[in-house]
Amino acid sequence: MASSMILKLACLVVLCLVVGAPLTQGAVTCGQVTSALSPCISYLRNGGTVPAGCCSGIKSLNSGAQTTADRQAVCNCIKTASGSISGINYSLASGLPGKCGVSIPYKISPNTDCKNVK
Ligand SMILES: *[C@@H]1O[C@H](CO)[C@@H](O)[C@H](O)[C@H]1NC(C)=O
């Protein structure tokens, strides 16, 4: 029982390392943002259960964006990406970071003003 729990935790940690590794090197690219968010698209359209890969993507984006410039870059990428994906339910989108236990200081929306992101 306990050991399978540890195994699961270890798997999660490895997953985060794999997903998060390219993000810890400073500049965050939009390619990284869209690939991190791609598991979230079905949830953003239809709701239901948040896919596990979606939360780990959001968490790695959040922990990879250490500076104001990085956070603004991520914000701009999310803004562009969310505008290009059709059928997103923005009330689901704004609740998503909370569902993943992450606090993101701006809304996931095409109208977000990323210049105010600190
Ligand atoms: C968005 O999702 C919420 C919560 O599931 C739902 O109440 C609302 O009707 C949805 N809006 C659209 C436009 O689908």
The ligand as an SDF file (V2000), in Angstrom:
LIG
                    3D

 14 14  0  0  0  0  0  0  0  0999 V2000
  -19.0820   26.8320  -19.6220 C   0  0  0  0  0  0  0  0  0  0  0  0
  -18.9910   25.9260  -18.5600 O   0  0  0  0  0  0  0  0  0  0  0  0
  -19.8600   26.2220  -17.4700 C   0  0  0  0  0  0  0  0  0  0  0  0
  -19.5340   25.2700  -16.3380 C   0  0  0  0  0  0  0  0  0  0  0  0
  -19.4900   23.9360  -16.7850 O   0  0  0  0  0  0  0  0  0  0  0  0
  -21.2840   26.0930  -17.9750 C   0  0  0  0  0  0  0  0  0  0  0  0
  -22.1850   26.3930  -16.9310 O   0  0  0  0  0  0  0  0  0  0  0  0
  -21.5150   27.0540  -19.1320 C   0  0  0  0  0  0  0  0  0  0  0  0
  -22.8020   26.8640  -19.6540 O   0  0  0  0  0  0  0  0  0  0  0  0
  -20.4800   26.8170  -20.2120 C   0  0  0  0  0  0  0  0  0  0  0  0
  -20.5950   27.8750  -21.2220 N   0  0  0  0  0  0  0  0  0  0  0  0
  -20.6040   27.6010  -22.5190 C   0  0  0  0  0  0  0  0  0  0  0  0
  -20.6520   28.7830  -23.4170 C   0  0  0  0  0  0  0  0  0  0  0  0
  -20.5510   26.4570  -22.9610 O   0  0  0  0  0  0  0  0  0  0  0  0
  1  2  1  0
  1 10  1  0
  2  3  1  0
  3  4  1  0
  3  6  1  0
  4  5  1  0
  6  7  1  0
  6  8  1  0
  8  9  1  0
  8 10  1  0
 10 11  1  0
 11 12  1  0
 12 13  1  0
 12 14  2  0
M  END
$$$$
